[in-house]
Amino acid sequence: MSQSSHSPITLLVFNPMAEQHLDQIRQHATVIYAPTAAQRTQAVAEQGAEVDAVLTIGSIGLTADEVARMPRLRLACTLGAGYEGLALDALKARGAVVATGAGTNDTSVADHTFGLILATVRNFRSLDQQARSGVDRFTIPHPPGVSGKKLGIIGLGHIGLKIARRAAGFDMPVGYHNRKPKADVQHPYFDSALALAAWADVLVCATPGGAGTRHLVNAQVLQALGPQGYLINIARGSVVDTEALATALKEGRIAGAGIDVYESEPHRPEPLIDLPNILITPHVAGWSPEATQASVDQFIGNLTGVFSGRGAVAPVDLG
């Protein structure tokens, strides 16, 4: 746990960060850096009363008990777009502002999503292994094409729209499911994940996490997606029922899956590990040097905005 700077703002950082980004933040706040569970517990217990702001990420969160130990807290901010792990009721009661890094890593996530779509549908993982083993290409089945397939997006927000834009380059019709239709979108709307899955060839999860979307993609949805269908999840692991996905992949109820998130994070998704028809990346879709720098810059904008009275750059409406 480290502390530096002489700013009147005291910031507690829960998520791991590169030293160069911490140094950038230290130009604006006194930083208490507590990226491990033990450091976090110690920092809250010993210095919580001094904390004016917290920087975290959605999956690491900020608990109601921690908020209670920070009487001076005015800002809780996430580095990324997700904020499902923050105790919003406690923060609202405290009168704290909640802000996010929304919009800073959308491009990186959308790029990664299409990488997963291409690699999963074309089965790059298996093709790579077969090429290394010296396979005769005339003895293996032709991998499916991507262009022209119907792309269903669950969660047509900023990231979903960028995924849809990339789909246009592959002549893929796009449909979507949100809680309600978007007025300014021409893509067809489906009133349930089940209906969208029945229509789609490739189903992409791009919805926020949290209780409202937990296991939105379940056994029924996967069954509707069908034996020629593919699931891609770049949202949150909780959106997909892991056991149902494992069963669907084993039994050929869907053709394949590509996921960047999983319910067991930070531990690997054991039911999926030995399956040949899934590609797994370790929750890095939103990570690139460009995206991370943009997230840090926006956090500083949120921080300085709140404490100067201008307001946060990307606030969350707490109602």
TIGUZA-57520 format. One record per atom (N, C-alpha, C, O): z, x, y. Coordinates in steps of 0.1 Angstrom, whole numbers, padded with zeros to 4 digits, always signed. Each point is the difference from the previous one (the first is absolute). Layout:
BEGIN
ZXY;...
//
This chain:
BEGIN
+0000+0009-0012;+0000-0009+0012;+0000+0009+0012;+0008+0009+0002;-0017-0011+0007;-0002+0008+0012;+0000-0008+0013;-0003-0012-0001;+0007+0018+0012;+0000-0007+0012;-0004+0010+0011;+0003+0012+0000;-0010-0017+0010;-0005+0008+0011;-0003-0008+0012;+0001-0012+0000;-0005+0019+0011;-0004-0006+0013;+0012-0004+0008;+0011-0001-0006;-0013-0002+0018;+0011-0004+0009;-0003-0014+0007;+0005-0003+0010;-0014-0005-0017;-0004-0013+0006;+0012-0009-0001;+0008+0001-0010;-0007-0011+0019;+0010-0010-0001;-0002-0010-0011;+0009-0007-0004;-0021+0007-0002;-0003-0009-0011;+0003+0007-0013;-0005+0011-0003;+0013-0017-0006;+0003+0006-0013;-0007-0008-0010;+0001-0012-0002;-0010+0019-0006;-0008-0006-0010;+0004+0005-0014;+0001+0012-0002;+0000-0022-0007;+0003+0003-0014;-0013-0002-0008;-0005-0011+0000;+0001+0021-0007;-0013+0000-0007;+0003+0000-0015;+0007+0009-0005;-0011-0020-0002;+0003-0001-0015;-0012+0005-0008;+0003+0004-0012;-0015-0004+0017;-0011+0003-0009;-0004+0015+0002;+0001+0006+0010;-0006+0000-0021;-0004+0015+0000;-0011+0001+0011;-0009-0008+0000;+0010+0019+0007;-0011+0003+0010;-0002+0015+0001;+0009+0008-0003;-0021-0004+0007;-0003+0014+0002;+0007+0005+0012;+0002-0007+0010;+0001+0020-0010;+0008+0006+0011;-0008-0001+0013;+0006-0002+0011;-0019+0003-0011;-0008-0001+0012;+0001-0014+0007;+0000-0001+0012;+0002-0009-0020;+0001-0014+0005;+0014-0002+0005;+0002-0007+0010;+0008+0013-0017;+0014-0001+0005;+0001+0007+0013;+0007-0005+0010;-0013+0016-0008;+0000+0008+0012;-0006-0008+0012;+0005+0000+0011;-0016-0008-0014;-0006-0008+0010;+0009-0011+0004;+0001-0003+0012;+0006-0003-0022;+0010-0011+0004;+0012+0005+0007;+0005-0007+0009;-0001+0020-0012;+0011+0006+0007;-0002+0002+0015;+0010+0002+0007;-0022-0004-0002;-0003+0001+0014;+0005-0013+0007;+0001+0000+0012;+0002-0010-0020;+0004-0013+0006;+0013-0005-0005;+0006-0010+0006;+0000+0016-0016;+0013-0005-0005;+0008+0011-0007;-0006+0010-0005;+0019-0012+0004;+0008+0008-0009;-0002-0005-0014;+0002-0012-0003;-0006+0021-0006;-0004-0005-0013;+0011+0004-0011;+0004+0011-0001;+0000-0021-0006;+0009+0001-0012;-0009-0002-0012;-0005-0012-0002;+0002+0022-0005;-0010-0001-0011;+0007-0001-0013;+0007+0009-0004;-0009-0021-0003;+0008-0002-0012;-0009-0007-0010;+0000-0012-0003;-0009+0020-0003;-0011-0005-0009;+0005-0003-0015;-0008-0006-0007;+0020+0011+0004;+0004-0002-0014;+0011-0011+0000;+0006-0003+0011;-0003-0003-0022;+0010-0011-0001;+0013+0005+0004;+0008-0006+0007;-0004+0018-0011;+0013+0006+0003;+0001+0003+0015;+0010-0003+0006;-0020+0009+0000;+0000+0002+0014;+0000-0013+0008;+0007+0000+0011;-0014-0010-0015;+0000-0012+0006;+0014-0007+0001;+0005-0004+0010;+0001+0004-0022;+0014-0006+0000;+0009+0008+0009;+0008-0006+0007;-0008+0019-0007;+0008+0008+0008;-0002-0002+0015;+0009-0001+0008;-0022+0001-0005;-0004-0002+0015;+0005-0013+0005;+0005-0001+0011;-0007-0010-0019;+0004-0013+0005;+0015-0001+0001;+0005-0006+0010;+0002+0012-0019;+0015+0000+0000;+0006+0008+0011;+0009-0005+0007;-0015+0017-0004;+0006+0009+0009;-0006-0002+0014;+0007+0003+0010;-0020-0007-0008;-0006+0000+0013;-0006-0013+0003;-0007-0002+0010;+0009-0009-0018;-0006-0013+0002;+0003-0005+0014;-0008-0007+0006;+0021+0009-0001;+0004-0005+0013;-0008+0006+0012;+0000-0005+0011;-0007+0016-0014;-0007+0007+0011;-0015-0004+0000;-0007+0004+0009;+0002-0011-0019;-0014-0002-0002;-0006-0011+0009;+0006-0011+0000;-0016+0014+0007;-0007-0009+0008;-0013-0006-0006;-0004-0011+0003;-0002+0019-0012;-0012-0004-0006;-0001+0005-0015;+0006+0011-0003;-0013-0018-0005;-0002+0005-0014;-0015+0000-0003;-0008-0010+0004;+0003+0020-0010;-0014+0001-0005;+0001+0000-0015;+0007+0008-0006;-0015-0017-0001;+0000-0001-0014;-0014-0004-0005;-0009+0000+0008;+0008-0004-0020;-0012-0006-0005;+0004-0013-0008;+0011-0002-0003;-0021-0007+0001;+0003-0013-0006;+0007+0001-0013;+0009-0008-0003;-0013+0017-0006;+0005+0001-0013;+0014+0007+0000;+0008-0002-0010;-0004+0010+0020;+0013+0006+0001;+0010-0010+0007;+0011-0001-0003;-0016-0005+0014;+0007-0011+0006;+0012+0004+0009;+0002+0012+0003;+0005-0022+0001;+0013+0002+0007;+0008-0013-0003;-0004-0011+0002;+0016+0014-0007;+0008-0011-0005;+0009-0007+0011;+0002+0006+0010;+0003-0018-0013;+0009-0007+0009;+0013+0008+0002;+0005+0000+0011;+0000+0006-0022;+0012+0008+0001;-0002+0012+0010;+0009+0004+0007;-0021+0002-0008;-0003+0012+0008;-0001-0005+0015;+0005+0007+0009;-0011-0018-0007;-0001-0006+0014;+0014-0002+0005;+0002+0002+0012;+0007-0007-0020;+0013-0003+0004;+0008+0012+0005;+0009+0000+0008;-0013+0012-0014;+0006+0012+0004;-0006+0007+0012;+0003+0012+0003;-0013-0018+0003;-0007+0005+0011;+0001-0009+0012;-0010-0007+0003;+0021+0006+0004;+0002-0009+0011;-0009+0002+0012;-0002-0009+0008;-0004+0021-0007;-0009+0003+0012;-0014-0002-0004;-0009+0002+0009;+0005-0006-0021;-0013-0001-0005;-0009-0009+0009;+0003-0012+0002;-0014+0017+0004;-0009-0008+0008;-0014-0001-0006;-0008-0008+0004;+0005+0018-0013;-0014+0000-0006;+0001+0004-0015;+0006+0010-0003;-0013-0018-0005;-0002+0003-0014;-0015+0001-0002;-0007-0011+0002;+0001+0022-0005;-0014+0001-0001;-0005+0006-0013;+0007+0009-0006;-0018-0014+0001;-0006+0006-0012;-0012+0008+0003;-0007-0003+0010;+0005+0014-0017;-0011+0009+0003;-0013-0006-0004;-0010+0002+0006;+0010-0011-0017;-0012-0007-0004;+0000-0014+0005;+0009-0004+0008;-0018-0004-0014;-0001-0014+0004;+0011-0009-0007;+0004-0010+0006;+0000+0014-0018;+0010-0009-0008;+0014+0001+0006;+0004+0011+0004;+0003-0022-0005;+0014+0000+0005;+0008-0009-0009;+0011-0006+0004;-0015+0004-0017;+0006-0009-0009;+0015+0004-0004;+0008-0009-0004;-0005+0022+0006;+0014+0004-0004;+0010+0000+0011;+0011+0004-0002;-0015-0009+0014;+0009-0001+0011;+0008-0013+0000;-0005-0010-0003;+0018+0011+0006;+0009-0012+0001;-0003-0007+0013;+0007+0002+0010;-0017-0010-0009;-0005-0006+0012;+0010-0009+0006;+0002+0000+0013;+0006-0008-0021;+0010-0009+0006;+0011+0008+0007;+0004-0004+0011;+0000+0015-0017;+0010+0008+0006;-0005+0007+0013;+0007+0001+0010;-0019+0003-0010;-0006+0006+0012;-0002-0010+0011;+0002+0003+0012;-0006-0015-0016;-0002-0010+0010;+0014-0004+0007;+0001-0001+0012;+0009+0000-0021;+0013-0003+0005;+0006+0011+0009;+0007-0003+0010;-0011+0015-0013;+0004+0012+0009;-0008+0000+0013;+0005+0006+0009;-0016-0013-0009;-0009+0001+0012;-0008+0012+0000;-0006+0003+0011;+0004+0003-0022;-0009+0012-0001;-0014-0004-0001;-0004-0010-0005;-0005+0019+0010;-0014-0002-0001;-0004+0006-0013;+0004+0011-0004;-0014-0018-0003;-0006+0006-0012;-0014+0002+0003;-0007-0008+0005;+0002+0020-0008;-0014+0004+0003;-0005+0008-0012;+0007+0004-0009;-0021-0003+0008;-0006+0006-0011;-0011+0010+0004;-0004+0001+0012;-0002+0005-0022;-0012+0008+0001;-0013-0007-0003;-0010+0006-0003;+0010-0019+0005;-0011-0009-0004;-0013+0006+0007;+0000+0002+0012;-0010-0001-0019;-0013+0004+0005;-0003+0015+0000;-0011+0004+0002;+0021+0004-0005;-0002+0014+0001;-0006+0006-0013;-0006+0011+0001;+0008-0017-0012;-0006+0005-0013;-0010-0009-0007;-0003+0002-0011;-0001-0013+0018;-0009-0009-0006;-0013+0006-0005;-0004-0003-0011;-0001+0012+0018;-0013+0007-0004;+0002+0008-0013;-0008-0001-0009;+0019+0008+0009;+0003+0008-0012;+0002-0009-0013;-0005+0003-0010;+0012-0014+0012;+0002-0010-0011;-0013-0006-0004;-0002-0001-0012;-0006-0003+0021;-0013-0006-0003;-0009+0010-0008;-0006-0004-0009;+0006+0016+0014;-0008+0010-0007;+0005+0002-0014;-0008+0001-0010;+0021+0000+0008;+0006+0002-0013;-0003-0012-0009;-0003+0002-0012;+0004-0013+0018;-0003-0013-0008;-0014+0001-0006;-0002-0003-0012;-0008+0007+0020;-0013+0001-0005;-0002+0011-0010;-0008-0001-0009;+0016+0012+0010;+0000+0010-0010;+0005-0006-0013;-0006+0003-0011;+0016-0011+0011;+0006-0006-0012;-0010-0010-0006;-0002+0000-0012;-0005-0007+0021;-0010-0010-0005;-0011+0007-0008;-0004-0003-0011;-0002+0014+0017;-0011+0007-0006;+0005+0007-0012;-0007-0001-0011;+0018+0008+0011;+0005+0007-0011;+0004-0009-0012;-0002+0004-0012;+0007-0016+0015;+0005-0009-0010;-0012-0007-0007;-0001+0000-0012;-0008-0006+0020;-0011-0007-0005;-0010+0009-0008;-0005-0003-0010;+0003+0015+0016;-0009+0010-0006;+0007+0008-0011;-0007+0008-0007;+0020-0009+0006;+0008+0006-0010;-0001+0015+0001;-0002+0007-0010;+0005-0002+0022;-0001+0015+0002;+0010+0008-0009;-0003+0011-0004;+0014-0017+0002;+0010+0007-0008;-0005+0003-0014;+0001+0012-0004;-0006-0022-0002;-0006+0002-0014;-0012+0009+0000;-0002+0009-0008;-0007-0011+0018;-0012+0008+0001;+0003+0015+0002;-0006+0009-0005;+0016-0006+0013;+0004+0014+0003;+0005+0006-0014;-0004+0011-0003;+0012-0019-0004;+0005+0006-0013;-0011+0002-0010;+0000+0010-0007;-0009-0020+0007;-0012+0002-0009;-0009+0011+0003;-0005+0007-0008;+0003-0005+0021;-0008+0011+0005;+0006+0014-0004;-0007+0009-0005;+0020-0008+0006;+0007+0012-0003;+0000+0003-0015;+0001+0011-0005;-0002-0022-0003;+0000+0002-0015;-0015+0002-0005;-0002+0002-0012;-0007-0002+0021;-0014+0003-0004;-0008-0012-0005;-0009+0002-0009;+0013-0014+0013;-0006-0012-0005;-0015+0000+0003;-0005+0004+0010;-0003-0010-0020;-0014-0003+0002;-0001-0013+0008;+0004-0010-0005;-0009+0010+0017;+0000-0012+0009;-0008-0011-0007;+0003-0012+0004;-0012+0014-0013;-0008-0010-0006;+0008-0008-0011;-0004-0010-0005;+0017+0015+0002;+0008-0006-0010;+0011-0009+0005;+0008-0006-0008;-0007+0005+0021;+0011-0008+0006;-0006-0012+0008;-0011+0001+0004;+0019-0011-0003;-0004-0012+0007;-0003+0003+0015;+0007+0009+0006;-0016-0016+0000;-0003+0001+0015;+0012-0006+0007;+0004-0011-0003;+0002+0019+0013;+0011-0006+0008;-0005-0011+0009;-0012+0001+0005;+0019-0011-0002;-0004-0011+0009;-0003+0005+0014;+0005+0010+0004;-0014-0018+0003;-0002+0003+0014;+0010-0006+0009;+0007-0009-0005;-0007+0013+0017;+0009-0006+0010;-0007-0009+0010;+0005-0011+0003;-0016+0015+0001;-0008-0008+0010;-0003-0014-0005;-0003-0002-0011;+0005-0007+0020;-0002-0014-0003;+0011-0008-0007;+0000-0012-0001;+0011+0019-0003;+0011-0007-0006;+0008-0007+0011;+0000+0004+0011;+0006-0015-0015;+0008-0008+0009;+0014+0006+0002;+0007+0002-0010;-0004+0000+0022;+0013+0006+0004;+0009-0010+0005;-0002-0006+0011;+0013+0004-0018;+0011-0009+0005;+0011+0008+0006;+0005+0009-0006;-0001-0012+0018;+0011+0007+0007;+0012-0009+0002;-0001-0010+0007;+0012+0013-0012;+0013-0007+0002;+0007+0007+0012;+0005+0011-0001;-0006-0018+0013;+0006+0006+0012;-0010+0006+0009;-0003+0012+0000;-0004-0021+0008;-0011+0005+0008;+0006+0003+0014;-0003-0007+0010;+0012+0017-0009;+0005+0005+0012;-0009+0012+0005;-0012+0000-0003;+0018+0009+0011;-0007+0011+0005;-0006+0008-0011;-0012+0004+0001;+0019-0001-0011;-0005+0008-0011;-0010-0007-0008;-0011+0005-0003;+0014-0018+0000;-0009-0008-0007;-0014-0001+0006;-0010+0000-0006;+0010-0002+0020;-0012-0001+0007;-0008+0013-0001;-0013+0000+0000;+0020+0012+0000;-0007+0012-0001;-0006+0002-0014;-0011+0006-0001;+0018-0011-0009;-0005+0001-0014;-0013-0009+0000;-0010+0004-0006;+0011-0016+0012;-0012-0009+0000;-0012+0006+0007;-0011-0001-0004;+0014+0009+0015;-0011+0007+0007;-0007+0010-0009;-0012+0001+0000;+0020+0006-0008;-0006+0010-0009;-0008-0007-0012;-0010+0005-0004;+0015-0017+0000;-0007-0008-0010;-0014-0003+0004;-0009-0001-0008;+0007-0001+0021;-0013-0004+0005;-0010+0011-0003;-0012-0003-0003;+0016+0016+0003;-0009+0011-0004;-0004+0000-0014;-0010+0007-0004;+0017-0015-0004;-0003-0001-0015;-0006-0013-0003;+0000-0004-0012;-0004-0004+0022;-0005-0013-0002;+0009-0009-0008;-0005-0008-0009;+0018+0009+0011;+0010-0008-0008;+0004-0012+0008;+0005+0001+0011;-0008-0013-0016;+0006-0012+0006;+0015+0001+0000;+0006+0005-0009;+0000-0010+0020;+0015+0001+0002;+0006-0014+0001;-0005-0008+0008;+0015+0006-0015;+0009-0012+0001;+0014+0005+0002;+0003+0011-0003;+0005-0020+0009;+0014+0004+0002;+0010-0011-0002;-0003-0012+0001;+0016+0016-0003;+0011-0010+0000;+0011+0006+0010;+0004+0011-0002;+0000-0020+0011;+0011+0003+0009;+0009-0013-0001;-0003-0009-0007;+0015+0010+0014;+0008-0013+0000;-0008-0011+0007;+0002-0012-0003;-0010+0015+0012;-0009-0010+0007;-0013+0007+0004;-0001+0012+0001;-0010-0020+0000;-0013+0006+0004;+0001+0007+0014;+0008-0003+0008;-0017+0013-0007;-0001+0007+0013;-0012-0006+0008;-0011-0001-0006;+0014-0003+0018;-0010-0007+0008;-0012+0008+0003;-0011-0006+0001;+0012+0019+0000;-0011+0008+0005;-0007+0007-0012;-0007+0010+0003;+0008-0015-0015;-0005+0007-0011;-0011-0009-0007;+0003-0011-0003;-0014+0017-0001;-0011-0007-0006;+0001+0000-0015;-0006-0009-0007;+0014+0018+0001;+0001+0001-0015;+0007-0013-0005;+0008-0006+0007;-0013+0001-0019;+0006-0012-0005;+0015+0002-0003;+0005+0010-0005;+0003-0021+0007;+0014+0000-0002;+0004-0007-0013;-0006-0010-0003;+0015+0015-0004;+0005-0006-0012;+0015-0003+0002;+0007+0009+0005;-0003-0021-0009;+0014-0004+0003;+0011+0005-0009;+0011-0003+0001;-0015+0011-0011;+0010+0006-0009;-0006+0013-0006;-0012+0002+0000;+0021+0007-0004;-0004+0012-0007;-0007-0003-0013;-0010+0007-0004;+0014-0018-0002;-0007-0004-0013;-0014-0004+0002;-0009+0005-0007;+0006-0013+0017;-0014-0004+0003;-0008+0012+0004;-0012+0001-0004;+0017+0008+0012;-0007+0012+0004;-0003+0009-0012;-0012+0005-0001;+0021-0003-0008;-0002+0008-0012;-0011-0006-0009;-0008+0008-0006;+0008-0021+0005;-0010-0007-0008;-0014+0003+0005;-0010+0000-0007;+0008+0001+0020;-0012+0003+0007;-0004+0015+0000;-0012+0003-0002;+0021+0006+0003;-0003+0014+0003;-0003+0008-0013;+0004-0004-0011;-0012+0014+0013;-0002+0011-0010;+0010+0011+0002;+0005+0006-0010;-0001-0003+0022;+0010+0010+0004;+0010-0007+0009;-0004-0005+0010;+0017+0006-0014;+0010-0006+0008;+0009+0011+0006;+0006+0008-0007;-0005-0008+0020;+0007+0010+0007;+0013-0006+0006;-0001-0010+0007;+0012+0016-0009;+0013-0004+0006;+0002+0008+0012;+0002+0012+0000;-0002-0019+0012;+0003+0007+0013;+0010-0008+0008;+0000+0002+0012;+0008-0009-0019;+0010-0009+0007;+0013+0008+0002;+0003+0009-0007;+0005-0013+0017;+0013+0006+0001;+0009-0003-0012;-0002-0009-0007;+0012+0018+0005;+0010-0002-0010;+0011-0009+0004;-0001-0007+0010;+0011+0006-0018;+0011-0009+0003;+0001-0011-0010;-0008-0002-0009;+0019-0006+0011;+0003-0011-0010;-0012-0010+0000;-0002-0006-0011;-0004+0003+0022;-0011-0010+0000;-0012+0003-0008;-0008-0009-0003;+0006+0022+0000;-0012+0004-0007;+0003+0006-0014;-0009+0006-0006;+0022-0006+0002;+0003+0006-0012;-0007-0006-0012;+0001-0013-0002;-0007+0021-0006;-0008-0005-0012;-0010-0011+0003;-0002-0009-0008;-0004+0010+0020;-0010-0009+0004;-0012+0001-0010;-0006-0009-0003;+0004+0022-0001;-0010+0002-0011;+0008+0001-0013;+0006+0009-0003;-0007-0021-0005;+0007-0001-0012;-0010-0001-0012;-0012+0002+0002;+0017-0006-0013;-0008-0002-0012;-0011-0010+0002;-0012+0002-0005;+0015-0013+0011;-0010-0010+0003;-0012+0005+0009;-0011-0002-0003;+0015+0009+0013;-0010+0006+0009;-0009+0010-0007;-0012+0000+0002;+0018+0008-0010;-0007+0010-0007;-0010-0006-0011;-0011+0004-0002;+0016-0015-0004;-0008-0007-0009;-0012-0006+0007;-0011+0000-0005;+0013-0005+0017;-0011-0006+0008;-0010+0011+0004;-0012-0003+0001;+0017+0015+0002;-0009+0011+0004;-0010+0003-0012;-0012+0003+0003;+0017-0003-0015;-0009+0000-0011;-0004+0014-0006;+0003+0010+0006;-0009-0010-0018;-0002+0012-0007;-0010+0010+0006;-0001+0011-0004;-0007-0016+0014;-0009+0008+0008;+0005+0004+0014;-0007+0006+0008;+0020-0010-0006;+0005+0001+0014;+0009+0013+0001;+0005+0005-0010;-0003-0001+0022;+0008+0012+0003;+0010-0003+0011;-0002-0008+0010;+0014+0013-0012;+0011-0002+0010;+0003+0014+0007;+0000+0010-0006;+0001-0011+0020;+0003+0011+0008;+0012-0003+0008;+0000-0011+0007;+0011+0019-0007;+0012-0003+0008;+0003+0012+0009;+0004+0011-0005;-0005-0013+0018;+0003+0010+0010;+0011-0006+0009;+0002+0005+0011;+0004-0016-0015;+0010-0008+0009;+0014+0006-0003;+0004+0009+0006;+0003-0016-0014;+0013+0004-0005;+0001-0003-0015;-0006-0009-0005;+0013+0018-0002;+0001-0002-0015;+0005-0014-0004;-0003-0005-0010;+0012-0001+0019;+0006-0012-0004;-0010-0012+0000;+0003-0010-0006;-0014+0012+0012;-0010-0011+0000;-0006-0003-0013;-0004-0011-0003;+0004+0021-0006;-0006-0002-0014;+0011+0001-0010;+0009+0009+0000;-0009-0018-0009;+0009+0000-0012;-0004+0011-0009;-0011-0001-0007;+0019+0012+0006;-0004+0011-0008;-0002-0003-0015;-0010+0005-0006;+0019-0012+0001;-0001-0003-0015;-0012-0009-0003;-0007+0002-0010;+0004-0011+0019;-0012-0009-0001;-0013+0009+0001;-0009-0003-0007;+0009+0012+0016;-0011+0009+0002;-0002+0009-0013;-0011+0001-0005;+0022+0004+0000;-0001+0008-0012;-0006-0008-0012;-0009+0005-0007;+0014-0017+0006;-0005-0009-0011;-0015-0003+0002;-0008+0001-0010;+0004-0004+0022;-0014-0003+0003;-0009+0011-0003;-0011-0001-0005;+0015+0013+0008;-0008+0012-0002;-0001+0003-0015;-0011+0004-0005;+0022-0005-0002;+0001+0003-0014;-0009-0010-0008;-0007+0004-0009;+0007-0016+0013;-0007-0011-0008;-0014-0003+0005;-0006-0009-0005;+0002+0017+0015;-0014-0002+0005;-0002-0013+0008;-0011-0004+0002;+0022-0001+0004;-0001-0012+0008;-0006+0003+0014;-0006-0009+0006;+0007+0022-0002;-0007+0005+0011;-0006+0013-0004;+0004+0006-0010;-0015-0002+0017;-0007+0013-0004;+0007+0012+0004;+0000+0010-0007;+0007-0010+0018;+0007+0012+0005;+0008-0002+0013;-0001-0011+0005;+0008+0021-0001;+0008-0001+0012;+0001+0014+0006;-0001+0010-0006;+0003-0011+0020;+0002+0013+0007;+0012-0004+0010;-0002-0009+0008;+0012+0017-0009;+0012-0003+0008;+0006+0012+0007;-0001+0011-0005;+0005-0013+0018;+0006+0011+0007;+0015-0003+0002;+0008+0009+0005;-0003-0021-0010;+0014-0004+0002;+0004-0006-0013;-0008-0006-0008;+0021+0006+0005;+0006-0005-0012;+0014-0003+0002;+0007+0006+0008;-0002-0016-0016;+0014-0005+0002;+0011+0010-0002;+0010-0001+0006;-0013+0011-0015;+0010+0009-0004;+0002+0012+0010;+0008+0009-0002;-0016-0009+0013;+0001+0012+0009;+0014+0003+0004;+0008-0009+0002;-0004+0022-0001;-0008+0012-0002;-0003+0004-0014;-0006+0011-0002;+0011-0018-0008;-0002+0004-0014;-0014-0006-0004;-0004-0010+0005;-0002+0017-0015;-0013-0004-0004;+0001-0014-0008;+0010-0003-0006;-0021-0004+0006;-0001-0013-0007;-0002+0001-0015;-0011+0000-0004;+0022+0002-0003;-0001+0003-0014;-0009-0009-0008;-0007+0005-0009;+0007-0019+0011;-0008-0008-0009;-0015+0002+0002;-0008-0004-0008;+0004+0012+0019;-0014+0002+0003;-0005+0014-0003;-0012+0002+0000;+0021+0007-0003;-0003+0014+0000;-0010+0004-0011;-0009+0007+0003;+0010-0013-0015;-0009+0004-0011;-0012-0009-0001;-0008+0002-0010;+0005-0011+0019;-0011-0008-0001;-0013+0007+0006;+0001+0006+0011;-0012-0007-0018;-0012+0007+0004;-0008-0006+0011;-0008+0006+0006;+0011-0019-0004;-0009-0008+0010;+0007-0002+0013;-0002-0011+0007;+0011+0020-0003;+0006-0001+0013;+0001+0014+0007;+0002+0010-0007;-0005-0010+0020;+0001+0012+0008;+0011-0002+0009;+0001-0010+0007;+0008+0020-0006;+0012-0001+0008;+0001+0012+0010;-0002+0012-0004;+0004-0015+0016;+0003+0010+0010;+0014-0002+0006;+0005-0012+0000;+0002+0022+0005;+0014-0001+0003;+0004-0004+0014;+0006+0007+0007;-0011-0019-0003;+0003-0006+0013;-0003+0009+0011;+0008+0004+0009;-0021+0000-0009;-0005+0010+0011;-0012-0006+0007;-0006+0007+0008;+0003-0020-0010;-0012-0006+0007;+0001+0002+0015;-0010+0002+0006;+0022-0004+0000;+0001+0001+0014;+0002+0014+0005;+0002+0002+0012;-0002+0008-0020;+0003+0013+0004;-0013+0009+0002;-0008+0001-0009;+0007+0004+0021;-0010+0010+0003;+0006+0007+0012;+0008-0006+0007;-0013+0018-0004;+0006+0007+0012;-0002-0009+0013;+0008+0000+0008;-0020-0006-0008;-0003-0008+0012;+0009-0012+0001;+0005-0004+0011;-0003-0003-0023;+0008-0012+0000;+0014+0003+0003;+0007-0008+0008;-0002+0018-0014;+0015+0004+0003;+0002+0003+0014;+0010-0004+0006;-0019+0012+0000;+0002+0003+0014;-0001-0012+0009;+0008-0001+0009;-0017-0008-0012;-0001-0013+0008;+0013-0008-0002;+0005-0006+0010;+0001+0006-0022;+0013-0007-0002;+0011+0006+0008;+0008-0007+0006;-0007+0020-0006;+0010+0007+0008;-0002-0003+0015;+0010-0003+0007;-0022+0004-0002;-0003-0003+0014;+0004-0014+0003;+0006-0003+0011;-0009-0007-0020;+0003-0014+0003;+0016-0002+0000;+0005-0007+0008;+0001+0014-0017;+0015-0001+0000;+0006+0005+0013;+0009-0007+0006;-0014+0018-0001;+0005+0005+0013;-0003-0010+0011;+0008-0002+0009;-0020-0005-0010;-0003-0010+0010;+0010-0012-0001;+0004-0005+0010;-0001+0001-0023;+0010-0010-0002;+0014+0004+0006;+0007-0008+0007;-0003+0020-0010;+0013+0006+0004;+0001+0000+0015;+0010-0005+0006;-0019+0012+0000;+0000+0002+0015;-0002-0014+0007;+0006-0002+0011;-0014-0007-0017;-0002-0013+0006;+0013-0008+0001;+0003-0006+0010;+0004+0006-0021;+0013-0008-0001;+0010+0006+0009;+0007-0008+0008;-0005+0021-0008;+0011+0006+0008;-0004+0002+0015;+0009+0003+0008;-0022-0005-0004;-0003+0000+0014;-0001-0014+0006;-0001-0001+0012;+0001-0009-0021;-0001-0014+0005;-0014-0005+0000;-0002-0012+0003;-0008+0020-0007;-0014-0005-0001;-0002-0009-0012;-0008-0009+0000;+0016+0011-0011;-0001-0007-0012;-0007+0007-0010;-0007+0010+0003;+0008-0014-0016;-0006+0007-0011;-0015-0002+0000;-0005-0010+0005;-0002+0020-0011;-0015-0001-0001;-0004-0010-0011;-0009-0008+0002;+0017+0008-0013;-0003-0009-0011;+0012-0007-0005;+0005+0003-0011;+0000-0013+0019;+0013-0007-0004;-0003-0010-0011;-0011-0005-0001;+0022+0002-0006;+0000-0011-0010;+0006-0012+0006;+0011+0001+0006;-0017-0012-0007;+0006-0013+0005;+0011-0005-0009;-0003-0004-0011;+0015+0005+0015;+0011-0004-0008;+0004-0015+0001;+0009-0005-0006;-0017-0002+0014;+0002-0014+0002;+0011-0004+0009;+0002-0012+0002;
//
